[in-house]
């Protein structure tokens, strides 16, 4: 696996499913001696109702939301020996995940089966489903 798996992308959104995906990705990266990129995509249309309040006045909305999300998953990364980095982008999650994977030439995307936005799944389909069908690399969907 070490030969074929060098770069892993794991999108996180603060959900339990994305935390499970991060745990799986960290274990795979450790075993394969691969690098790990934690990707947060902040939706352009604003904070998700019930999950994040509006950013306080004078604060950068994207940074404020991503910091809340990262706070929920960073304990997984505190103890790891895996080399990792963090990317924060704004846009539609599925499109941005695929774009980052393509631009960064990732070997694998590890994604949770469900995220935070039930409304988004209803209106546009599952983010993981869209990523599976459009990703330039292999995709592993982690179920809780």
N, C-alpha and C positions, 0 to 999 in steps of 0.2 A: 504494500500500500504506500510505502514511503516514496516509491518511484513516481507514482501517479497522482498523489494527492499532496500538493504543495501550498495551495491557497484555498481557504474556506471562508465563505461569506455567510454570516448569520444575521438576518434581520430581527430586530427586537422592537416590541411596541409596549412593553410594560405588562403584558398579559402573562398568565401562568404558562400557557402553551409556548410562548416565545422563550421563557426561562428554561423550560424543558429542552427546547431546541438548542439553546446556548450550552446547557450541560452536555448534551450529546455531541455538539460540535467541538467543545473543549476537549472531551475525551478522545474524539477522533483525531483532532489536531495533535494532541499529546502523543498518541500512539504512532502517528504517521510522521511526527516531527514537522508538521505543517504550520503555517501562520494562520491566524484567525483575524477576521475583520468583523467587528460588531457594527451593524448598520442600523441607523434609526431614520425612518422616513416620517417627517412631520407633514401631515395633510395640510394642503394649502387653504382648505375651506374653514379652518379654525379648530379649536379644541373639541374633542369628542365629548358630547354631553354626558355627564355623570362620571367621567374619568379624569378630566382636567378642567380646571376653571380657566378663565381668561388670564393671561399674563398680567401681572401688576403694571400699572402705568410706568412708562420709562424703561421697561425691561424688553429685551429682544424675545419675541414670542417663540420663535423656533428653538432658541437656546433654552428658554425656560421650560418648555414642554419636554425637550430631549433630556434635560437634566433630571426631571421627575421620572421619566422612563428608565434612564440609566441607573438611578438610585435603586430601583427594584431588582436589577440583575447584576450590579457590580460585585456583590459578594462572591459570585461564582468565579470572577476573574482575579480577586484579591490573592487567592492561594495558588494560582496556576503557574506553571513553569513555561507555558505556551507563550510565544511572542504574539502579541495582539495589538490591534489599533482600533480606533473608533471613527466612524464617519457619520455625519449628520447631514441630510439633504431634505429639501422640501419638495413635495409633489404628490402624485398619486402613487401609493405604495408599490403595487405590482410593477408599474412601468419603471419606477426608479430602481427597484431591486434588480430587474433585468438589465437596465442601463448600466448600473454600477458593476454588475457581474461581467458584462461584456467589455466595458472599458478597462476593468482591472484584470481581465483574463483569469477569472477564478475557475478552479477545478470543480468546486462543489458549492451548492447553496444548501444550507440546513435551515429549514423553516418550520415553525409551529403549524399545526393543522388549523388552528383558529386564532384569530386576533381579537382585538377589543371591539371592533365595529360591526355589530349585528346589522345596522342599517346599511353600511357599505356592502356587506355580503349580499343583502337582499337586492340592492339596487344594481350592483356591478359584478356580482359573483365573488367567489372566494379569492382572496389575494393569492393563497397558496396554489389554487387551481390555475390562475392566470400565469403565475410564475412557472409552474410545471410546463405549461404549453408554449411559453415564449423564451425560456431561459437558454442561454448559449452553452450551458454546461449541465451536468447532472444535478438533480434536485432530490434531497432527502426530506420527506415530510415526517415530522416527529409528532406522534400522538401521546397524550398524557398517560 
